[in-house]
Amino acid sequence: MAESNATDLRVQKTQDAIQTAIKEMICEMDAADITVKELTERAHIHRKTFYLHYTCIEALFEDLLGQITEEYYHAIDQLPIDAPFTEVNRVFFEFTARQEPYAERLLCAPGYREFADKLFLNTMIHNRTRHNPYAAFSREEQNIINTFLCVTSVNIYRQWVADKKRVPLERLIALSGTLLSNGVISLF
């Protein structure tokens, strides 16, 4: 049993070292510039050790985004299933606004967008499995509605970050909620 705990501790320390190194690197460089070699040097681990945990750097990006996703699911799942869209919008913007710098960069920087966009689409699917106000529409129409909501929300967030968050968060939530709600309400 003591050996198992020691092994678990070593694995956890390695995971922590990898996570710390990748978060620093994300803040400093584009996705294409991050290499396993540099990551392992920063984390003070051997390359083979990295490959025991991940198949590639992209898998590490996906792992980080998966952690962010799980945190978001926890936040959004606190709302009642039939919460109005404006409250879902509020949770999304409050959640994204409080992310650490590495997460903000993962969500906004062009080099990471492929990974981030996948996260946002999965988030939308999660939201719709809980409550789907668009169930009366065909599957294809729902795809269009959900894509509109997802892409618009993400790009509003990205623009807000690009503008150095000069619009106060409460104003951003109100403005985006109005824009998104009126766009969706016009369908009914």
C-alpha positions in Angstrom: 0.0 0.0 0.0 2.8 2.4 0.8 4.4 1.8 -2.6 1.1 2.5 -4.3 0.8 5.8 -2.5 4.4 6.7 -3.4 3.7 5.8 -7.0 0.5 7.9 -7.0 2.4 10.8 -5.5 5.1 10.6 -8.2 2.5 10.5 -10.9 0.7 13.5 -9.4 4.0 15.4 -9.1 4.8 14.6 -12.8 1.3 15.7 -13.9 1.6 18.9 -11.9 5.0 19.6 -13.5 3.6 19.0 -17.0 0.5 21.2 -16.3 2.6 24.0 -14.8 5.0 24.0 -17.8 2.4 23.9 -20.4 0.4 26.7 -18.8 3.5 28.9 -18.8 4.2 28.0 -22.4 0.7 28.7 -23.6 1.0 32.2 -22.1 4.3 32.8 -23.9 4.0 31.2 -27.3 1.7 30.0 -30.1 0.5 26.4 -30.2 2.7 25.6 -33.2 5.8 26.7 -31.3 5.3 24.4 -28.3 7.4 21.2 -28.5 7.6 18.1 -26.3 11.4 18.8 -26.0 10.9 22.2 -24.5 8.0 21.2 -22.4 9.9 18.3 -20.8 12.9 20.5 -20.2 10.7 23.0 -18.4 8.9 20.3 -16.4 12.2 18.6 -15.6 11.0 15.3 -16.8 12.3 12.9 -19.5 10.6 12.7 -22.9 9.6 9.1 -22.3 7.8 10.2 -19.1 5.8 12.7 -21.1 4.7 10.0 -23.5 3.6 7.9 -20.6 1.0 10.6 -19.9 0.2 12.0 -23.3 0.5 10.9 -26.9 1.3 14.4 -28.1 1.1 18.1 -27.2 -2.4 18.4 -28.8 -3.6 15.7 -26.3 -2.3 17.9 -23.5 -4.2 20.9 -24.9 -7.4 18.8 -25.1 -6.8 17.7 -21.5 -6.5 21.3 -20.3 -9.6 22.2 -22.2 -11.4 19.2 -20.8 -10.6 20.5 -17.3 -12.1 23.9 -18.2 -15.1 22.2 -19.7 -15.8 20.2 -16.5 -15.6 23.3 -14.4 -18.0 25.0 -16.8 -20.4 22.0 -16.6 -20.4 22.3 -12.8 -21.2 26.0 -13.1 -23.9 25.7 -15.7 -25.5 22.7 -14.0 -26.2 24.9 -10.9 -28.9 26.6 -13.0 -32.4 25.2 -13.2 -32.9 23.2 -16.3 -35.4 25.7 -17.8 -33.4 28.8 -16.8 -33.9 31.7 -19.2 -31.3 32.1 -21.9 -30.1 35.3 -20.3 -29.1 33.4 -17.2 -27.2 30.8 -19.3 -25.5 33.7 -21.0 -24.6 35.2 -17.6 -23.0 32.0 -16.4 -21.0 31.6 -19.6 -19.6 35.1 -19.5 -19.0 35.1 -15.7 -17.2 31.7 -16.1 -15.0 32.7 -19.0 -14.2 36.1 -17.4 -12.7 34.5 -14.3 -10.4 32.1 -16.1 -6.6 32.1 -15.6 -4.4 33.8 -18.3 -3.4 30.5 -19.9 -7.1 29.5 -20.2 -8.0 32.9 -21.7 -5.2 32.4 -24.3 -6.3 28.9 -25.0 -9.8 30.2 -25.7 -8.9 33.3 -27.7 -5.5 33.0 -29.4 -5.8 32.0 -33.1 -3.3 29.1 -32.8 -5.5 27.4 -30.2 -8.9 28.0 -31.8 -9.3 24.6 -33.3 -9.1 23.1 -29.8 -11.2 25.8 -28.2 -13.9 25.7 -30.8 -14.3 22.0 -30.1 -14.7 22.8 -26.4 -17.5 25.3 -27.1 -19.4 23.0 -29.4 -19.2 20.2 -26.7 -20.4 22.8 -24.2 -23.4 23.6 -26.3 -24.2 19.9 -26.7 -24.0 19.6 -22.9 -26.4 22.5 -22.4 -28.9 21.0 -24.9 -28.8 17.6 -23.2 -30.0 19.3 -20.1 -32.7 21.5 -21.7 -33.5 22.0 -25.3 -35.8 24.9 -26.0 -35.4 24.3 -29.7 -36.8 20.7 -29.7 -39.7 21.7 -31.9 -37.2 22.5 -34.7 -35.7 19.8 -37.0 -32.3 18.5 -36.0 -30.7 20.5 -38.9 -32.4 23.6 -37.8 -31.3 23.0 -34.2 -27.7 22.7 -35.5 -28.0 26.1 -37.1 -29.5 27.7 -34.0 -26.9 26.1 -31.7 -24.0 27.1 -34.1 -25.3 30.7 -34.1 -25.5 30.8 -30.3 -22.1 29.1 -29.8 -20.1 31.0 -32.4 -21.6 34.3 -31.5 -21.0 33.9 -27.8 -17.4 32.7 -28.3 -16.6 35.6 -30.7 -18.2 38.2 -28.4 -16.0 36.9 -25.6 -12.9 36.9 -27.9 -13.7 40.5 -29.0 -14.1 41.6 -25.4 -10.7 40.1 -24.5 -9.2 41.7 -27.7 -10.6 45.0 -26.6 -8.8 44.5 -23.2 -12.1 44.0 -21.4 -12.9 47.7 -21.4 -16.6 47.0 -21.4 -17.6 46.2 -17.8 -18.6 42.5 -17.4 -22.1 43.4 -16.3 -22.6 45.5 -19.4 -21.1 42.7 -21.6 -23.6 40.2 -20.1 -26.5 42.6 -20.6 -25.5 43.5 -24.2 -24.7 40.0 -25.3 -27.9 38.7 -23.6 -30.0 41.2 -25.5 -28.3 40.6 -28.8 -28.5 36.8 -28.5 -32.0 36.7 -27.1 -33.6 39.0 -29.7 -31.9 37.0 -32.4 -33.3 33.8 -31.0 -36.7 35.2 -30.1 -37.3 36.3 -33.6 -37.6 32.6 -34.6 -40.7 32.2 -32.4 
